[in-house]
Amino acid sequence: MRIILAFLVVFAGLSCKPNVDGTNSKKLSKDQVKQLKSRANELRIFGDSNEGNADQFEQGIRLLQKDYPAESHSYNLMMTAITHREYFQQPDKAKNLANELVAGSAPDEIKTLARGIIHRLESLNKSISLKFTAVDGRKVDLSEMKGKVVLVDFWTTWCGPCVTELPRIKAAYEKFRGQGFEVIGLSSDENKDTLQRFLNKNGVSWPQHFDGKCGFENKFESEFGVNGFPHMFLVDKQGRLRFDNVRAKDGFEEQITKLLAEQ
């Protein structure tokens, strides 16, 4: 399933990432480490191939957490479970899992993202704040964009699905911009030159946030609990978060059209 891979990609091979998939305890024997990794891998496979068994998947995660409370694997998997719940339009269950992480013994970086998820889910149909200076020097302030429908795009140049979505986003931007549609990019790239070259090569003209960080260290990923790419949401003319986790490939133009028609 793409959403599992999206979460793993966010924290894979980056210097700014937390080591959420590593083994932290020095007290485990080689056999215990082997068993831990085997069980975690079995759970990943189960979660990937059993979309209808979310409860069983989460119970398995809790058992792993109980047996290995000092290790990161179960917390990583629980973040994946949250992504599952969000993807299948179960925000209340996703929020409950995020609260469970915050209240438990998860690493601080996981708790930070979990709090962000709670904040984002609780912000649905409410005004949100988003303010920064873009890489090209433009000042971006969502509060000053009232009257516009805004697509907020969390992405990175090394994310394959993000790059795949880009032509569709560009097409929507060109189609609807004259009607009051705007796009804001929130990049999690670490290298500013790499980002700028990509933007120039692909003709991306909307403003981009860049702070050279990713995961829980990235300002807006952390604030909104984004744990997989691409992640986009739509803000209405009143500055309210109306549609979360939208997909260009799933026909987000219908949602854009709906918001543009509102007064």
HELIX and SHEET records of a PDB file:
HELIX    1   1 ARG A    2  VAL A   10  1                                   9    
HELIX    2   2 LYS A   30  SER A   49  1                                  20    
HELIX    3   3 ALA A   54  ASP A   67  1                                  14    
HELIX    4   4 HIS A   73  TYR A   87  1                                  15    
HELIX    5   5 PRO A   91  ALA A  103  1                                  13    
HELIX    6   6 ASP A  108  GLU A  122  1                                  15    
HELIX    7   7 LEU A  142  GLU A  144  5                                   3    
HELIX    8   8 GLY A  160  PHE A  176  1                                  17    
HELIX    9   9 ARG A  177  GLN A  179  5                                   3    
HELIX   10  10 LYS A  192  ASN A  202  1                                  11    
HELIX   11  11 GLY A  215  GLU A  217  5                                   3    
HELIX   12  12 LYS A  219  PHE A  224  1                                   6    
HELIX   13  13 ALA A  248  ASP A  250  5                                   3    
HELIX   14  14 GLU A  253  ALA A  261  1                                   9    
SHEET    1   A 2 LYS A 131  THR A 133  0                                        
SHEET    2   A 2 LYS A 139  ASP A 141 -1                                        
SHEET    1   B 5 GLN A 208  HIS A 209  0                                        
SHEET    2   B 5 PHE A 181  SER A 187  1                                        
SHEET    3   B 5 VAL A 149  TRP A 155  1                                        
SHEET    4   B 5 HIS A 231  VAL A 235 -1                                        
SHEET    5   B 5 LEU A 241  VAL A 246 -1                                        
END                                                                             
